[in-house]
Structures are given as structure tokens and as C-alpha cells.
Amino acid sequence: MYAVEVNDLIKSYGSFQAIKGISFKVREGEVYGLIGPNGAGKTTTLRVLSTLLEVTAGSVKIQGIDLREEPEEVRKVISYLPEDAGAYKHLKGREYLMFIAQFFAEGKKAEELVARGLEVADLGERIDDKVETYSKGMARRLLVARALMIKPKLAILDELTSGLDVINAQEIRKTVKRYASQGTTMLLSSHNMLEVELLCDRIALINDGRIVAEGTPSELKERYGAQNIEEVFVKVVQQ
């Protein structure tokens, strides 16, 4: 069974089509990247898959669950981290993780989720400071911890390492790889082409609401005679 199956997906806003019939499949435990220029349809696609936007036409299945027919069931198996996500600024970092954990478990199970979140966030003593005192990078680490600590079947991550410095971004990428190896499928979007190349098993390039290329990083580089995914991106978009 595929973790994600998207067939002829269309998302319209009135007469404007933001997504124009895209199709792709993501395997269990795969890290799959959606990349493209601003306005290409990446974030819209992620929001549809996270049940925040309704499907106009086509079909989406998450873990075999039809998103249009059973959105509540889909929400039980996914975690979504938008680029502009925020945490409750008046809570302390640990309190925020505990607050989120209580939606998914009780008692000792909830404590286990929090412990996992603390490990991912890796904020040291600052975990007991209020979120409003955090830098953008620290807040992002907390939010990544929130998204992964529940070990979702599918983690949908928009601009995963937004605001993180090189060292922190590298640690978060290692965490994503580890969780993927443990069974969490990752669907991510990023403008950081190095990150995409390092993280993703396969990549789809989306432009003007359509997928225009798909493959592993090595396949795409060979196909377009490119040294890296950034060069692939430029060549595909400028075709």
C-alpha cells in the first residue's frame, strides 16, 4: 500500500486553477519532495493533503483512506507543519509539547510523547522558557518536535528548516531521516535545493500547477545533465 496516492488532483478558486490535474504516489517510509517556484502549487497541494483545503476534482488517498470521504480519519494519521506555523507564545516550550500530547494520548503515553518531543527539540534549559522568548530557529525546532513526536504515519512538512542555522538544520534533517527509517512517511516542500537533494528519496518538480518532472535526485541530474538539483530546478522551470 502506498502512503499517499494522488490522482488527477485539481484545486480551483473560482475560475483560477491552482492545481491542474497532478498525480503522484509516495511509498511507505519514503521522503518525497515537492519543489517548484513561488506560486507553482506546492503549498496548495500540501494543504489539500492535510485536509485544510477541499478537493475540487480528482482523488487523494492517505494510508488507503479516501480524503474526500473520510477527512477525519485522515487527520488521525497525519501531522502537518506549515511554513508559517506558530506555537502558543505564552506557554513554556515543555508546556506546549504537553498541551499537544494530550490530544493524542493520556497519562504515561502522553509523557512518552513529550519525552520524544523534548529529544527532537533539543532546546536544553530553554525548553522551560516561554515560547515568546525564543528565536525563530528555536521556535521552529519546537514545532518540528510537535509534528514528529506523535510518530504520524505521514508527516507533511512545508519549509522544514525555515529559520534554522546550518548546524540546527543538519540535526533536524538527521531526525527526519531517522523517523522515516522507523516508518513515518515524509512529504516535504522546500526552497533549499541542497536540503531536498540530501533528504529526498524522490522529487517531483511542480510548475504552474502541474508536475513537470519526477524521479530520484540522481535520475533527475542525469536526465537534465545537471550537477545538482538546483540546476535541474532552473532547467525545468525555464523550459
Residue pairs with C-beta under 8 A, 6 or more apart in sequence:
1 28
1 63
1 64
2 25
2 26
2 27
2 28
2 61
3 26
3 27
3 28
3 29
3 30
3 62
3 63
3 153
3 154
3 185
4 24
4 25
4 26
4 32
4 49
4 60
4 61
4 62
4 154
4 185
4 187
5 25
5 59
5 60
5 61
6 22
6 23
6 24
6 25
6 45
6 49
6 58
6 59
6 60
7 23
7 58
7 59
7 60
8 21
8 22
8 23
8 57
8 58
8 59
9 19
9 21
9 22
9 23
9 45
9 48
9 55
9 57
9 58
9 59
9 60
10 17
10 19
10 20
10 21
10 55
10 56
10 57
10 58
11 17
11 18
11 19
11 41
11 44
11 45
11 48
11 53
11 55
11 56
12 18
12 56
12 57
17 209
18 41
18 44
18 209
19 41
19 44
19 45
19 48
19 56
19 209
20 41
20 208
20 209
20 210
21 58
21 210
22 41
22 45
22 206
22 209
22 210
22 211
23 58
23 211
24 32
24 204
24 211
24 214
26 32
26 185
26 187
26 202
27 185
27 201
28 183
28 185
29 180
29 181
29 183
29 184
29 185
30 180
30 185
30 186
30 201
30 202
31 176
31 177
31 180
31 185
31 186
31 188
31 199
31 200
31 201
32 185
32 186
32 187
32 188
32 200
32 201
32 202
32 203
32 204
33 188
33 189
33 190
33 196
33 199
33 200
33 202
33 203
33 204
34 42
34 45
34 46
34 187
34 188
34 189
34 203
34 204
34 206
35 42
35 189
35 190
35 191
35 193
35 196
35 203
35 204
35 205
35 206
35 229
35 233
36 42
36 205
36 206
36 207
36 233
36 237
37 207
37 237
40 206
40 207
40 208
40 209
41 206
41 208
41 209
41 210
42 158
42 189
42 206
43 82
43 83
43 158
43 189
44 53
45 206
46 80
46 82
46 156
46 158
46 187
46 189
47 53
47 82
48 54
48 55
48 60
48 67
49 60
49 62
49 67
49 78
49 156
49 187
50 78
50 80
50 156
51 67
51 71
51 74
51 75
51 78
52 80
54 68
55 67
55 68
59 66
59 67
59 68
60 66
60 67
60 68
61 67
62 74
62 77
62 78
62 153
62 154
63 74
63 77
63 153
63 154
65 73
65 74
65 77
67 74
77 152
77 153
77 154
78 152
78 153
78 154
78 155
78 156
79 146
79 147
79 148
79 150
79 152
79 154
79 155
79 156
80 147
80 156
80 158
81 143
81 144
81 146
81 147
81 155
81 156
81 157
81 158
81 160
82 158
83 158
83 159
83 162
85 143
86 139
86 143
87 93
87 96
87 131
87 139
87 142
87 143
87 146
88 96
88 99
88 131
89 130
89 131
89 132
90 130
90 131
90 132
91 99
91 130
91 131
92 127
92 128
92 129
92 130
92 131
93 121
93 123
93 126
93 127
93 128
93 129
93 131
93 134
93 142
94 114
94 118
94 127
94 128
96 131
96 142
96 146
97 113
97 114
97 117
97 118
97 121
97 142
97 145
97 146
97 149
98 110
98 114
100 117
100 146
100 149
100 150
101 110
101 111
101 113
101 114
101 117
101 149
101 150
102 110
104 110
104 113
104 150
105 112
105 113
113 149
113 150
114 149
116 145
116 148
116 149
116 151
117 145
117 146
117 148
117 149
118 127
118 145
119 145
120 141
120 144
120 145
120 148
120 149
120 175
121 127
121 141
121 142
121 144
121 145
122 141
122 171
123 138
123 141
123 142
126 133
126 134
126 138
131 139
131 142
134 142
135 163
136 162
136 163
137 163
137 164
137 165
137 168
139 163
140 161
140 162
140 163
140 164
141 164
141 168
141 172
144 157
144 160
144 172
144 175
147 155
147 157
148 155
148 175
148 176
148 179
148 184
151 179
151 182
151 183
151 184
152 184
153 183
153 184
153 185
154 184
154 185
154 186
154 187
155 176
155 179
155 184
155 185
155 186
155 187
156 187
156 188
157 176
157 186
157 187
157 188
157 189
158 188
158 189
159 189
159 190
159 191
160 172
160 173
160 176
160 188
160 190
160 195
160 199
161 168
161 169
161 172
161 173
161 190
161 192
161 195
164 172
169 192
169 195
173 195
173 198
173 199
176 186
176 188
176 199
177 199
179 186
180 186
186 199
188 196
188 199
188 200
190 196
193 228
193 229
193 230
193 233
194 228
194 229
194 230
196 203
196 217
196 229
197 217
197 228
197 229
200 217
201 216
202 214
202 215
202 216
203 214
203 215
203 216
203 217
203 220
203 229
204 211
204 213
204 214
205 211
205 212
205 213
205 214
205 220
205 232
205 233
205 236
205 237
206 212
207 236
207 237
212 236
212 239
213 220
213 223
213 224
213 232
213 236
215 223
217 229
220 226
220 229
220 232
221 227
221 228
221 229
221 231
221 232
223 232
224 231
224 232
224 235
224 236
226 232
226 235
